[in-house]
Amino acid sequence: MATAPWFVISPNTLVSLIGLIRGPDKTEPTPVEDWRTAVIDVVIPAFREQDNIAYTLSSLMTQSMQPRQVILVDDGGKDATVARAREFAQANGMNLTVIERASSIGKTPTIKRQAREFDSDVEFILDGDTFLESPDYIARCVQELYQGVGIASACGTILPMRMRDRSEIEYSPPFRKYLAGRPYEDPFHEKSSLHHLWWWITNTYRDCLYKFLQRFVYLGQMVFFGGITNPVGCAVAYRRKYIKDLFDRYEPLFGDDLTNSEDIFIGFALNNEGYRNIQLQDVQARSEEPQVQKLPRQVYLWSSSFLQSCYYFDALMRSPFKAPKRLWQRIKRKNSGEAERIEELRKIKEAYRQPFGEAHTRSSGRPIGWVIFMSAFEKIGFPTAMIILILLKMWEPLAVTIAAEVLLSTFVLTLVSKGERLRGFFNALLVTPLRYALMAWDVVTISRFAIDLWITGNRKWRK
């Protein structure tokens, strides 16, 4: 997740509206595998998460579907993360495997190595600063993952972590066992008032952004195309074999330089093969957000990774130009009766079925390619249009454009903020200056990508 659509009525906003109006694929799935028998390994990439790790592990202990084992990968943080994790595991009887690195090598190698070194059916990635709020988060993700062989990843809704979320976990039975009667004070309470102010600003902005994207834009994409461009990487279930095959293919080409955000590259690569990334609306997790001063770097990582993935998966992004070919092929199959005969012969039904393989992507594109193309168009197009209006001193059209965009965004956010619409309305207005400041920062991101692509030739993209 990077930025909300910027156009007054953006292409992706229209697509989401059309999808929600049209409704989902009505095919009833008949999966051949039973999701209840899936073997799950939880992998926790952590770097200096000593203040969060007990909360993360506590949220795992309360899950209705328990993993076979939990693998904590400490990425050279050299703090108390491992010690506290081991203490928690011993107090709660958790099957915890700890991997300690001498120095930091990043999250991408963690996902890759665990996909290769373990034999689980599902590799569940849970960041060390993320807590599963819904007790059935893992169960629902695995259940949906097994609704079709074409589903490669599943995640829930992600929202910012708040102090009251931490307090609730502190009173959970696993956390009380970990404390063993000792007095406890959350380290977050000891942070300065200024720190909490910056954190509140970020949480307010991210709460608006995440709700707008996940409850409206991504929901419409899910209904229309059966998937989204990429999973939210802080709490996601992958089919381990698909991830292993992905790294086996791309490691010889890129090493671990899978763009500036590994989950975006992985999502694009899975879509390129014809797999789907799905997001659920009925379960959610909470993730710690950075202070507002660190937002520009994180937005840069997400936005640049999106542009870099568009470059690597050019055939996927060009899918709209191949739509006439797909339409003509579908008409021919329908007129010949071939589509109906194939559907009758299928014993296993799957919604949003499409052929697998990169060859099909190059030949005919993918429906989800519409989202990628339009996202790239609006990411570059709207800031460019704003700059032109400023250079030409067209202040009235500029003011009208901004006012219309703000009104539409505020209306949508108010609509999706069920149970707290008044708060959603005022928060949407409150974060508007920050949202536009980050849009201006996106111009820097686009410029850096253009320099990498056409001037320096730098392709070693890795956060």
Backbone torsions as a table, in degrees:
resi	resn	phi	psi	omega
1	MET	NA	131.6	-177.2
2	ALA	-126.2	-73.7	-178.5
3	THR	-136.7	153.6	176.9
4	ALA	-73.4	160.3	176.5
5	PRO	-57.8	142.7	-173.3
6	TRP	-101.8	-23.7	-178.9
7	PHE	-65.4	154.0	177.2
8	VAL	-55.5	-52.8	167.9
9	ILE	-123.8	93.0	-173.5
10	SER	-72.5	156.7	176.2
11	PRO	-55.3	-42.4	-179.7
12	ASN	-69.6	-31.7	175.0
13	THR	-62.9	-43.3	178.5
14	LEU	-64.3	-42.2	178.6
15	VAL	-61.4	-43.1	179.2
16	SER	-62.8	-41.5	178.0
17	LEU	-62.3	-44.6	179.4
18	ILE	-61.6	-43.3	179.3
19	GLY	-61.5	-44.3	-179.3
20	LEU	-66.0	-35.4	178.8
21	ILE	-72.4	-42.5	-176.5
22	ARG	-70.8	-37.5	-178.9
23	GLY	92.4	166.8	-174.1
24	PRO	-80.7	169.1	171.7
25	ASP	-60.1	125.9	-173.5
26	LYS	-88.7	7.2	178.5
27	THR	-63.9	126.1	176.8
28	GLU	-82.6	118.2	-177.4
29	PRO	-69.5	145.2	174.7
30	THR	-126.9	72.8	-174.9
31	PRO	-62.9	144.5	-179.1
32	VAL	-86.6	-19.3	-178.5
33	GLU	-106.6	145.6	178.2
34	ASP	-92.6	116.5	-176.4
35	TRP	-63.3	-24.8	-177.7
36	ARG	-68.2	-20.6	-178.7
37	THR	-95.4	1.7	-177.3
38	ALA	-65.3	138.2	175.4
39	VAL	-90.9	125.2	-173.4
40	ILE	-118.3	130.1	169.2
41	ASP	-113.9	129.6	175.2
42	VAL	-95.4	125.5	178.1
43	VAL	-110.7	124.5	-179.1
44	ILE	-113.7	99.6	172.0
45	PRO	-74.1	128.2	-176.1
46	ALA	-138.8	138.5	174.0
47	PHE	-138.4	107.3	-179.0
48	ARG	54.9	57.8	-179.7
49	GLU	-113.0	34.4	-177.3
50	GLN	-62.1	-27.3	-179.9
51	ASP	-85.1	-10.4	-175.8
52	ASN	-115.2	-24.7	-165.5
53	ILE	-60.9	-37.0	179.4
54	ALA	-66.3	-33.9	177.9
55	TYR	-68.0	-44.2	179.5
56	THR	-61.2	-47.1	-179.7
57	LEU	-66.8	-35.4	177.4
58	SER	-62.0	-41.5	179.8
59	SER	-65.6	-29.2	176.3
60	LEU	-70.6	-39.2	-177.5
61	MET	-64.2	-25.7	-178.1
62	THR	-92.6	6.5	179.6
63	GLN	-73.5	140.9	-179.8
64	SER	-69.4	-26.0	177.3
65	MET	-115.8	113.7	-174.1
66	GLN	-92.4	143.0	177.9
67	PRO	-76.8	163.2	174.8
68	ARG	-65.4	-42.1	179.0
69	GLN	-155.8	160.5	175.9
70	VAL	-114.6	127.0	-177.9
71	ILE	-112.6	109.2	177.5
72	LEU	-94.0	121.7	179.1
73	VAL	-110.4	102.8	178.7
74	ASP	-84.2	116.0	-171.1
75	ASP	-88.9	53.7	176.0
76	GLY	71.4	28.7	-176.7
77	GLY	-72.2	-29.2	178.1
78	LYS	55.8	41.8	172.4
79	ASP	-125.5	-156.1	-175.2
80	ALA	-91.2	13.6	-177.5
81	THR	-56.5	-51.1	-176.2
82	VAL	-66.0	-44.7	-178.7
83	ALA	-60.1	-43.9	-179.4
84	ARG	-70.7	-35.1	177.7
85	ALA	-65.6	-43.5	178.9
86	ARG	-65.0	-39.2	178.1
87	GLU	-63.9	-42.0	177.9
88	PHE	-63.6	-47.5	-178.4
89	ALA	-60.0	-41.5	179.7
90	GLN	-65.2	-40.4	-179.1
91	ALA	-68.1	-29.5	-174.5
92	ASN	-110.0	3.7	-179.6
93	GLY	65.9	32.7	-179.4
94	MET	-83.5	137.7	175.9
95	ASN	-81.0	92.5	-174.3
96	LEU	-112.2	126.6	172.6
97	THR	-107.6	128.2	-177.4
98	VAL	-112.0	130.3	174.5
99	ILE	-118.3	117.7	-178.7
100	GLU	-108.5	129.5	177.7
101	ARG	-103.1	146.8	179.9
102	ALA	-70.2	-33.3	178.9
103	SER	-146.2	161.9	-175.3
104	SER	-73.4	132.2	175.3
105	ILE	-124.3	-3.2	174.3
106	GLY	101.3	171.2	-175.5
107	LYS	-78.4	-34.2	-177.5
108	THR	-56.7	-49.5	178.0
109	PRO	-61.3	-29.9	178.1
110	THR	-62.8	-49.9	179.7
111	ILE	-61.8	-43.0	-177.8
112	LYS	-63.5	-50.0	-174.3
113	ARG	-66.6	-39.8	-179.5
114	GLN	-71.1	-30.3	176.2
115	ALA	-66.5	-30.7	-178.6
116	ARG	-88.7	-34.8	-169.7
117	GLU	-89.8	-15.8	179.5
118	PHE	-119.0	162.4	-171.3
119	ASP	-115.4	26.8	-179.4
120	SER	-69.5	163.4	173.2
121	ASP	-80.3	-37.1	-176.2
122	VAL	-123.9	128.3	172.5
123	GLU	-103.2	109.0	-177.8
124	PHE	-99.1	117.0	-179.3
125	ILE	-95.1	123.3	179.0
126	LEU	-131.3	112.6	-179.4
127	ASP	-64.2	152.1	-176.8
128	GLY	-69.3	-7.0	177.5
129	ASP	-114.2	22.5	-175.5
130	THR	-123.6	138.5	-179.2
131	PHE	-121.4	136.1	177.8
132	LEU	-82.7	109.5	-176.8
133	GLU	-77.3	-40.7	179.5
134	SER	-82.5	128.1	-179.2
135	PRO	-66.0	-16.5	178.5
136	ASP	-107.8	22.7	-177.6
137	TYR	-57.9	-52.9	-178.8
138	ILE	-64.2	-44.1	-178.1
139	ALA	-60.0	-44.8	-178.7
140	ARG	-67.1	-40.2	178.8
141	CYS	-63.2	-44.7	-179.6
142	VAL	-67.0	-40.9	178.8
143	GLN	-57.9	-47.3	-180.0
144	GLU	-71.9	-31.0	177.8
145	LEU	-60.0	-31.7	-176.4
146	TYR	-96.5	10.9	176.4
147	GLN	-75.7	-13.7	178.3
148	GLY	-166.8	147.8	-179.6
149	VAL	-68.3	-16.9	179.8
150	GLY	-83.9	-4.4	179.8
151	ILE	-91.6	120.5	-174.5
152	ALA	-105.8	-25.7	-179.6
153	SER	-146.4	151.9	178.0
154	ALA	-145.8	135.1	177.0
155	CYS	-140.1	163.6	175.5
156	GLY	-96.7	-164.4	176.3
157	THR	-83.2	135.7	-179.7
158	ILE	-111.5	129.9	177.8
159	LEU	-129.6	162.4	-179.6
160	PRO	-65.9	145.4	176.6
161	MET	-79.2	135.2	-179.8
162	ARG	-115.8	166.1	180.0
163	MET	-62.1	-38.0	-179.1
164	ARG	-68.5	-25.1	174.5
165	ASP	-67.9	-40.1	177.3
166	ARG	-64.8	-41.9	-178.8
167	SER	-62.6	-39.2	179.1
168	GLU	-62.8	-40.6	179.6
169	ILE	-66.9	-34.2	-179.0
170	GLU	-60.9	-25.1	-179.6
171	TYR	-97.4	4.9	177.7
172	SER	-75.2	151.3	-179.0
173	PRO	-55.6	-42.5	179.4
174	PRO	-61.3	-40.3	-178.9
175	PHE	-68.6	-37.9	178.5
176	ARG	-66.1	-36.2	175.8
177	LYS	-63.5	-39.9	179.0
178	TYR	-62.4	-40.0	-179.3
179	LEU	-73.2	-30.8	178.2
180	ALA	51.7	42.4	176.5
181	GLY	83.9	-3.1	-179.8
182	ARG	-73.7	146.3	174.4
183	PRO	-65.8	146.0	-176.4
184	TYR	-140.1	137.2	174.1
185	GLU	-130.3	119.6	-179.4
186	ASP	-58.2	125.9	178.7
187	PRO	-56.3	-24.3	-179.9
188	PHE	-67.1	-27.3	178.4
189	HIS	-69.1	-23.0	-176.7
190	GLU	-85.1	-8.0	-179.9
191	LYS	-71.6	157.4	-174.9
192	SER	-68.7	160.5	177.5
193	SER	-61.7	-36.4	178.6
194	LEU	-63.8	-41.5	177.5
195	HIS	-59.0	-45.5	-179.5
196	HIS	-65.9	-32.4	177.0
197	LEU	-65.0	-48.9	178.7
198	TRP	-60.8	-40.2	-179.1
199	TRP	-65.1	-39.9	179.0
200	TRP	-64.2	-40.4	178.9
201	ILE	-61.8	-46.3	178.8
202	THR	-61.9	-45.8	-179.1
203	ASN	-61.0	-39.7	179.1
204	THR	-64.2	-45.0	179.1
205	TYR	-63.5	-47.5	-176.7
206	ARG	-68.5	-34.1	177.2
207	ASP	-60.4	-44.4	177.6
208	CYS	-63.9	-47.1	-177.3
209	LEU	-62.5	-49.1	-176.3
210	TYR	-64.0	-40.9	179.2
211	LYS	-66.6	-43.1	178.9
212	PHE	-59.3	-46.8	-177.6
213	LEU	-70.8	-52.3	-169.2
214	GLN	-78.0	-35.6	-176.5
215	ARG	-92.1	-5.7	178.7
216	PHE	-130.9	-65.6	-174.7
217	VAL	-64.6	-54.6	-178.0
218	TYR	-67.7	-34.9	178.1
219	LEU	-61.4	-44.2	177.5
220	GLY	-63.5	-38.2	177.4
221	GLN	-66.2	-39.6	177.7
222	MET	-59.6	-44.3	-178.6
223	VAL	-67.6	-42.3	-175.4
224	PHE	-73.3	-49.5	-171.2
225	PHE	-109.9	-7.8	-179.0
226	GLY	79.9	11.6	-179.3
227	GLY	-174.4	176.6	176.0
228	ILE	-123.1	173.5	-174.2
229	THR	-66.4	-38.6	-178.5
230	ASN	-156.1	151.9	177.5
231	PRO	-74.2	161.9	172.7
232	VAL	-83.2	112.8	-163.3
233	GLY	-74.1	-4.2	-176.7
234	CYS	-84.7	-14.7	178.5
235	ALA	-157.2	82.7	-171.7
236	VAL	-139.1	142.1	176.3
237	ALA	-101.0	124.6	177.2
238	TYR	-112.1	147.7	163.7
239	ARG	-71.6	114.9	-170.9
240	ARG	-58.3	-40.7	-177.3
241	LYS	-62.6	-39.0	179.9
242	TYR	-64.4	-39.3	180.0
243	ILE	-69.2	-40.4	177.1
244	LYS	-60.4	-47.8	179.3
245	ASP	-60.8	-37.1	-179.9
246	LEU	-62.5	-46.8	-179.6
247	PHE	-69.3	-36.2	177.2
248	ASP	-60.2	-31.7	-178.4
249	ARG	-82.3	-43.4	-170.5
250	TYR	-95.0	-18.3	179.7
251	GLU	-60.5	-42.4	177.9
252	PRO	-62.0	-23.9	-178.7
253	LEU	-88.2	-42.7	-171.2
254	PHE	-120.9	-7.5	-172.2
255	GLY	65.0	-130.3	175.7
256	ASP	-100.9	10.5	-178.7
257	ASP	-86.4	64.3	-177.3
258	LEU	-91.4	56.7	-179.1
259	THR	68.7	-177.5	-175.6
260	ASN	-81.2	-0.6	177.0
261	SER	-151.8	111.2	-170.3
262	GLU	-63.6	-34.4	-176.4
263	ASP	-69.6	-30.0	177.3
264	ILE	-69.8	-44.8	177.6
265	PHE	-61.5	-46.4	-179.2
266	ILE	-60.3	-42.7	178.8
267	GLY	-61.6	-44.7	177.6
268	PHE	-62.0	-44.4	-178.0
269	ALA	-62.7	-39.4	178.2
270	LEU	-67.1	-43.2	176.3
271	ASN	-61.4	-36.5	-179.5
272	ASN	-62.4	-28.7	178.4
273	GLU	-88.2	-3.9	-179.5
274	GLY	94.7	4.9	176.1
275	TYR	-82.9	171.6	-178.5
276	ARG	-125.7	145.4	172.0
277	ASN	-108.7	121.9	-175.8
278	ILE	-116.2	153.1	177.4
279	GLN	-127.0	135.1	-178.0
280	LEU	-98.9	144.7	180.0
281	GLN	-96.7	-13.1	-171.3
282	ASP	-98.0	-0.7	174.3
283	VAL	-133.6	150.1	-178.5
284	GLN	-145.7	159.1	177.5
285	ALA	-128.4	163.3	178.6
286	ARG	-120.5	133.7	-177.9
287	SER	-125.4	140.6	177.4
288	GLU	-69.3	130.2	179.9
289	GLU	-99.6	151.1	179.8
290	PRO	-74.4	164.5	172.2
291	GLN	-63.9	157.8	-172.7
292	VAL	-58.6	-30.5	-179.5
293	GLN	-64.7	-23.7	-178.2
294	LYS	-93.1	-3.1	-179.3
295	LEU	-60.6	-43.0	-179.3
296	PRO	-55.9	-40.8	179.2
297	ARG	-65.9	-43.0	-178.8
298	GLN	-66.9	-40.8	176.7
299	VAL	-62.7	-38.6	176.6
300	TYR	-60.9	-44.4	-179.0
301	LEU	-61.4	-46.3	-178.9
302	TRP	-66.4	-49.3	-176.3
303	SER	-65.9	-43.4	-179.8
304	SER	-66.3	-37.0	178.2
305	SER	-64.0	-38.7	176.8
306	PHE	-60.8	-46.9	179.8
307	LEU	-65.2	-41.0	178.7
308	GLN	-63.4	-40.1	178.8
309	SER	-67.9	-35.6	174.9
310	CYS	-60.5	-38.2	178.5
311	TYR	-66.2	-47.2	-178.0
312	TYR	-66.9	-36.9	-176.3
313	PHE	-111.1	56.3	-176.4
314	ASP	-59.4	-40.3	-179.0
315	ALA	-63.6	-34.5	178.0
316	LEU	-68.5	-42.4	-179.0
317	MET	-67.7	-28.5	-178.8
318	ARG	-85.7	12.7	-178.0
319	SER	-53.7	-40.1	-179.6
320	PRO	-56.8	-31.4	-179.8
321	PHE	-73.6	-14.2	178.9
322	LYS	-101.6	2.2	-178.7
323	ALA	-59.2	-42.1	178.5
324	PRO	-57.7	-37.5	178.8
325	LYS	-65.4	-43.4	178.4
326	ARG	-63.3	-40.3	-179.8
327	LEU	-64.5	-43.7	-179.4
328	TRP	-64.2	-41.8	178.0
329	GLN	-62.9	-39.9	179.6
330	ARG	-66.6	-39.6	178.5
331	ILE	-63.7	-43.1	-180.0
332	LYS	-63.2	-42.4	179.1
333	ARG	-64.7	-38.4	-179.2
334	LYS	-68.7	-43.2	-179.4
335	ASN	-66.7	-31.9	-179.8
336	SER	-84.0	-9.9	-178.1
337	GLY	81.0	3.9	-176.9
338	GLU	-65.3	-40.3	-177.6
339	ALA	-62.2	-42.6	-179.8
340	GLU	-66.7	-39.3	-179.8
341	ARG	-64.6	-42.1	179.2
342	ILE	-63.1	-42.6	-178.0
343	GLU	-65.4	-36.7	178.9
344	GLU	-67.6	-34.1	-177.6
345	LEU	-78.3	-19.2	-177.2
346	ARG	-71.6	124.4	175.8
347	LYS	-87.0	-27.7	-179.6
348	ILE	-108.1	118.1	-178.9
349	LYS	-95.4	144.7	177.4
350	GLU	-149.2	127.8	177.6
351	ALA	-66.9	152.6	176.5
352	TYR	56.0	34.6	-177.9
353	ARG	-64.4	139.3	175.5
354	GLN	-150.8	155.9	179.9
355	PRO	-63.6	146.0	177.5
356	PHE	-90.3	162.4	172.8
357	GLY	107.0	144.5	-180.0
358	GLU	-66.3	-29.3	-179.1
359	ALA	-59.5	-38.8	178.7
360	HIS	-67.3	-37.5	178.5
361	THR	-62.1	-44.6	-179.6
362	ARG	-66.5	-34.7	-177.0
363	SER	-80.5	-47.2	-170.6
364	SER	-124.4	-6.2	-178.6
365	GLY	75.4	-174.9	179.4
366	ARG	-132.8	145.7	176.8
367	PRO	-54.6	-39.6	-179.1
368	ILE	-65.3	-16.2	176.9
369	GLY	-61.2	-25.7	175.4
370	TRP	-60.1	-42.6	-179.6
371	VAL	-63.8	-44.2	-177.8
372	ILE	-64.4	-45.9	-179.5
373	PHE	-61.9	-46.6	-176.9
374	MET	-70.8	-31.6	175.9
375	SER	-64.6	-42.7	178.3
376	ALA	-65.1	-40.0	-179.6
377	PHE	-62.5	-46.5	-177.3
378	GLU	-75.5	-29.3	177.6
379	LYS	-63.6	-39.9	-178.8
380	ILE	-90.7	-37.4	-172.0
381	GLY	-68.9	-45.2	-175.1
382	PHE	-68.6	-48.0	176.2
383	PRO	-58.8	-37.2	178.7
384	THR	-63.0	-43.1	179.0
385	ALA	-63.6	-38.8	179.5
386	MET	-65.5	-41.3	179.3
387	ILE	-63.4	-41.1	179.1
388	ILE	-62.8	-43.0	178.8
389	LEU	-61.8	-38.5	179.5
390	ILE	-68.5	-44.9	-179.3
391	LEU	-63.4	-35.6	179.3
392	LEU	-85.7	0.1	179.5
393	LYS	57.0	38.8	177.8
394	MET	-91.4	75.0	-170.6
395	TRP	-69.5	-37.1	-178.4
396	GLU	-67.2	-49.9	175.8
397	PRO	-59.7	-35.2	178.7
398	LEU	-63.4	-46.6	-179.1
399	ALA	-64.4	-41.2	179.6
400	VAL	-64.7	-41.6	-180.0
401	THR	-62.7	-47.5	-179.5
402	ILE	-64.2	-44.1	-179.0
403	ALA	-62.0	-42.7	-179.8
404	ALA	-66.0	-40.5	179.5
405	GLU	-64.8	-43.3	-179.8
406	VAL	-64.4	-42.4	-180.0
407	LEU	-63.2	-43.8	-179.3
408	LEU	-66.1	-45.9	179.7
409	SER	-61.4	-41.7	179.2
410	THR	-64.4	-41.2	179.3
411	PHE	-62.4	-47.3	-178.8
412	VAL	-64.2	-44.7	-178.7
413	LEU	-64.0	-39.6	176.6
414	THR	-62.5	-39.3	-178.0
415	LEU	-65.4	-40.4	-175.5
416	VAL	-87.1	-6.8	-179.9
417	SER	-88.7	66.8	-177.0
418	LYS	-63.1	133.8	178.9
419	GLY	84.2	-11.5	-179.5
420	GLU	-149.1	45.4	-173.5
421	ARG	-67.4	-36.7	179.3
422	LEU	-64.4	-43.0	177.4
423	ARG	-63.9	-40.7	178.1
424	GLY	-62.0	-38.1	179.6
425	PHE	-62.5	-50.9	-177.2
426	PHE	-69.6	-36.3	177.5
427	ASN	-64.4	-38.3	179.0
428	ALA	-60.8	-41.6	177.7
429	LEU	-70.0	-38.0	-176.4
430	LEU	-63.4	-39.0	-174.6
431	VAL	-89.3	0.5	-178.3
432	THR	-56.4	-46.8	178.9
433	PRO	-59.8	-41.6	178.8
434	LEU	-65.8	-39.4	179.9
435	ARG	-61.6	-42.1	179.9
436	TYR	-74.4	-30.4	175.7
437	ALA	-64.7	-40.7	178.6
438	LEU	-71.6	-28.8	174.0
439	MET	-64.8	-39.9	176.7
440	ALA	-64.0	-37.6	177.1
441	TRP	-64.4	-31.0	177.4
442	ASP	-61.5	-28.6	176.3
443	VAL	-63.0	-38.4	176.1
444	VAL	-63.7	-43.1	178.6
445	THR	-59.2	-46.6	179.8
446	ILE	-61.9	-40.6	179.9
447	SER	-65.1	-42.9	178.9
448	ARG	-63.5	-38.9	178.0
449	PHE	-64.1	-43.5	179.4
450	ALA	-62.0	-40.0	178.1
451	ILE	-64.6	-44.7	177.1
452	ASP	-58.2	-40.4	-171.9
453	LEU	-77.7	-43.3	-168.4
454	TRP	-113.7	-11.4	-177.8
455	ILE	-114.9	-62.1	-176.8
456	THR	-82.3	-24.3	-176.7
457	GLY	70.7	17.8	-179.0
458	ASN	-71.2	124.3	177.8
459	ARG	-122.8	9.0	-179.5
460	LYS	-88.4	71.7	-176.0
461	TRP	-90.4	112.5	179.5
462	ARG	-160.6	128.4	-177.6
463	LYS	-73.8	NA	NA
